[in-house]
Amino acid sequence: MAFGKLYTYPGNPRSTAIRAVAKANSLELQEVDTDTTKPTEDFLKANPLHKVPTFVGADGFVLTECIAIAVYVTSQNEKTTLLGKTKQDYASILRWMSYFNSEVLPKLGGWFRPLVGKDPYNKKAVEDSQKAALQAISVAEAHLRDNTYLVGERITLADVFAAGLISRGFEYFFDKEWRQKNPNVSRWYETVYNQPIYSAVAPQFSLLDTPKLTNVAPKKPEQAKPAKPAPAAPAAAAKPQAAAEEPTEAPKPKHPCEALSKPTIPIDEWKRQYSNNETPDAMKWFWENLSFEEEYSIWKCVYKYNDELKLTFMSNNLIGGLNTRLEASRKYVFGCASVYGVDGDSVIEGAFVIRGQDFLPVFDVAPDYESYEFTKLDPTKPEDRQYVEDQWTWEKPVIVNGKEYPHACGKVFK
C-alpha cells in the first residue's frame, strides 16, 4: 500500500528531495502528474492554492510546503541521520533548506524560465535575476570553503534538498569557467549528486563546458504553413434570382482592434526591440518610430484598491492574473505593471501602449480591468514620457500621495 500521494510534475526541483528520502525509507509514493493551471477537484481539495508539491497520506493527512513534506517523509525512519544529531543540527538543516528555497531557487527561476519560454522575456529582469542568484549562491560558496556538507560532516536532508533546487544552475549555466571560480559549491554538488540517495531519483547529470543558455530571448517556434485550399468543386446549379440577389453580411471582426487600419509599424516590432536591446536604446526607438496620433496610445494603469493589498508577492499575482486574462488582446498591447512598496504597504501601477485611442476595446477582455483606473498619457509631455520609461525600466520608485514607494516586483505583458 502506498504511503501517500505526491502531487507534483516531472522535473519539479522542490520534489526531488521528497522522492529521494521516500525511496531511501522504502516508502511508496504515488506521484500524481499535476498541471497547476488545470487543477483537479481532488487536488484543489488538498491544496486550494493548487501549488506543488502537495502530499496526501494514505491516512488522509494532508501537508503542503516542500520543506514540511520533506521533513515529514524523512522522519518516518526513526533511526535516520538525515535530520542531524542535535537540536542545533536540526535547526541548521531547516535554515539551509529555507535559504535555498527562498533565496536561491526563485532567483534561478527568474534567470532561466524566460530563456526557455516559460515566462515573458525582459532583458533587464533576466540580468537582475542572474545577479541575485549568483549573489545568493556565493553565501553557500563561502560556507562550503570550510565544510564538506551544509551541516556537519555527513550528508543531511539539507544537502539533498538544496542540491535539487540548485540543479537548474548546473543544467543551464554553470560551465567550466564558473566552476573554477566556485570550486566549493561545485565540489559539494558533485559529491551530493553521486550519493546513492540522490542519484537514485535525480535526472542524468553531465558537467557543462559552455553555458547551455545565454541571456537572449528564446526563438519563437516556427508555425506550420497553412495547407493549400483544395480545388473548388464545380459550381452548383444557379440559385433562383431572388436568392442570388440577397446581400451577404460582412464578417464581424473577431476583436474590435481588427477593425482598425493597419499600423505603419506593427506592435510586434516594438516588442522585439524591447526584448533584444538595452532599454535606453529600445526606448529611443519607441519614441522615434511609433505614431501616437492615430495608430497607438499610451495609458497609465493604477490599481483602485491599494489599501487592500497585503503581501507583495500576492499583489504581483494580481498583475499576473490580469495579464492572463488579457491574452485575447495580446496582438494589440504591450506594457509593464509593478508592485511598489513592502508587505502591508504597497501600490500597483503600470504603463501600457495599445493600438487605437481607446483603452476599453483592449482591456475589457479581462473581467478584472474595472479594478484599475486608466489615464491616457500625452507622449508630447516630458513628464508622461518619463513615467512610461520609469515603468518599463523598474529602476525608480513611485510617489503616491507624497510618499515614496520603492520597486518590489513586476510583470511584463508582451
KASULRA-V496586 format. One record per pair of residues at least 6 apart in sequence whose C-alpha atoms are under 6 Angstrom apart, sorted by the first residue. I is the first residue (numbers start at 0). J is the second residue. If there is no record, write none. Layout:
# KASULRA-V496586
i: (I,I)
j: (J,J)
This chain:
# KASULRA-V496586
i: (1,1,2,2,2,2,3,3,3,3,4,4,4,4,4,5,5,5,5,6,6,6,6,6,7,7,7,7,8,8,12,12,15,16,16,17,19,19,19,20,35,43,53,54,54,55,81,81,82,83,92,96,99,103,103,104,106,106,107,109,110,110,110,112,113,113,114,114,121,140,140,143,144,171,171,171,172,174,174,174,174,175,178,192,262,272,273,294,294,295,295,295,296,296,296,297,297,297,298,298,298,298,298,299,299,299,299,300,300,300,300,300,301,301,301,302,302,303,303,305,309,309,310,311,324,325,328,331,331,332,332,333,333,333,333,334,334,334,334,335,335,335,335,335,336,336,336,336,337,337,337,337,338,338,338,338,338,339,339,339,339,339,339,340,340,349,350,376,378,396,396,396,397,397)
j: (27,28,26,27,28,57,28,55,56,57,28,29,30,54,55,30,31,53,54,30,31,33,52,53,32,33,51,52,32,33,163,164,163,159,160,69,196,197,200,73,49,49,63,61,62,61,155,156,89,89,157,157,161,132,135,164,128,132,132,128,125,128,129,118,119,120,216,217,274,183,184,183,183,210,211,212,210,207,208,209,210,208,185,198,294,281,281,354,355,353,354,355,352,353,356,351,352,376,350,351,374,375,376,349,350,373,374,348,349,350,372,373,348,371,372,347,371,370,371,346,342,343,342,342,365,365,361,353,354,352,353,351,352,412,413,350,351,411,412,349,350,391,410,411,348,349,409,410,347,348,408,409,346,347,407,408,409,345,346,404,405,406,407,404,405,390,387,383,384,404,405,406,403,404)
